[in-house]
Amino acid sequence: MAAFGLTAADLAEDDLQVWPDLWPALRVFEALGTQWRIAPGGPYGLDYTALPVVASMLGIGRRALGALFPDLRAMEAEALAVMAQSRE
């Protein structure tokens, strides 16, 4: 949450609801939290080389990973937008 400028106090428990079909992508995204590629201007994307290993450790197979990749990319894009906004 700190990467997004949030603390636990900013979120009430009932504020976080995840559709069941997005849960695997969210689990992978959260597990990749230390895998951001960083440049002098800030983060510019996730390190996809870690993606198969992380997914495997979470019990997500290759075929399922391919299916959730678009959702993961959407989360990545939104996180980058939020992080860029916090640098302004």
Secondary structure, 3 states (H helix, E strand, C coil): CHHHCCCHHHCCHHHCCCCHHHHHHHHHHHHCCCCEEEECCEEEEECHHHHHHHHHHCCCCHHHHHHHHHHHHHHHHHHHHHHHHHHC
